[in-house]
Amino acid sequence: MTSETKTDDVIVTECDLDERPQKVWRALTEPDLAAQWLVPDDVDCRILEAEPERLLRCSWKSRDDERDGFGRSLDTVVTFELSPTDAGGTHLRIVHAGFATVTLHPANDNGATLMMRAA
């Protein structure tokens, strides 16, 4: 089972995996394993919060050459929530947030904020 929900600045994806939470946790946290499928070498990933085999929250910053229309890099937060399933596997919920807010600085520089809707 896989599902995906999008709101203004959040994408939520959920799935059930056959692997136990310990194995999924290793795939998320061991650099050699994570580099194979999750985090490219050129993404600045910093751990904000960790509860082994349950929760991992990371700050992701895009590469220097990836900029929005205003010349700023993308700075998001990705949260991985793990819970055991009755079948002995893992329910994985991934929440990716923070990529739809853009601060505009018009001529009067009053700092208006524009919220863009994810399609």
GILINHU-V825875 format. One record per pair of residues at least 24 apart in sequence whose C-alpha atoms are under 6 Angstrom apart, sorted by the first residue. I is the first residue (numbers start at 0). J is the second residue. D is the distance in whole Angstrom. If there is no record, write none. Layout:
i=[I:I]
j=[J:J]
d=[D:D]
//
This chain:
i=[7:7:8:8:8:8:9:9:10:10:11:11:12:12:13:13:14:14:15:15:16:16:17:18:19:19:20:20:21:24:53:53:54:54:55]
j=[116:117:96:97:98:99:95:96:94:95:93:94:92:93:91:92:90:91:89:90:88:89:88:88:88:89:52:89:52:52:80:81:79:80:79]
d=[5:6:6:5:6:5:6:4:6:5:6:5:6:5:6:4:6:5:6:4:6:5:4:5:4:5:6:5:6:5:6:5:6:5:5]
//
